[in-house]
């Protein structure tokens, strides 16, 4: 076991070996579930708290279910009706909850760096479930897990991340992790949403020629246009975006025979990609959701120091 971290704050700081360890542990949990082992005693007696300061469906549900499948108790926190509305800080909120005897915080927050700040003030593991436009490490890991399931490797693959890169924490986590594993990564989309400086900072390619990118890629990972972060101010309109940068049946004809389509969700259907592609044979979007459970089980177990020995039938 190479994992020695208490927290998972981002993929930028993880080594290739640590990423592979998460993926390998997730594989074992997925295999256990397929054998009918729907609940494992890995975290029995532990309490996992979801601290979500932003709206979420997939991530909060996935973390809650992952914790329950490891036999942990869960508690969900939302700012609505909490002391945060009275001016209580993130740190004070967490310290008060920690005093009740919890064992792990899963934090989503609109401020970049919030999980790093929290980790310096609490004595239990902190897992980043998305911090502003910075990182979303478990989404990156489940995307990598899905790619490895389909192709069995990363070396030699070209992964295109298409869309609203400027505001995307998913793009950043994927870029850090995939390049560490040996894949070629291309960020693609409108120049206003894919500034060259982002590619330089992440050490990956940038392209605004969507048709060239589609023809070269093994993986097309489409990102949501983040209207809540005013992304619509960066292009003339959704119709123009869909026509020039959206994936559709005609445009996808040039892609490789075995290329797959991914999306972290939620999908703006008809803008980032058409419904026929979202639900088509190339789509692995629902597999991403399924794999998110196994990956988040692995992250919870590793950060909380749980050994797999004795928890999974061989």
Beta strands, then each sheet from edge to edge (+ up, - down):
strand 1: 47-52
strand 2: 73-78
strand 3: 104-109
strand 4: 125-131
strand 5: 158-162
strand 6: 184-188
strand 7: 205-207
strand 8: 219-222
strand 9: 260-263
sheet 1: 2+ 1+ 3+ 4+
sheet 2: 7+ 6+ 5+ 8+ 9+
end
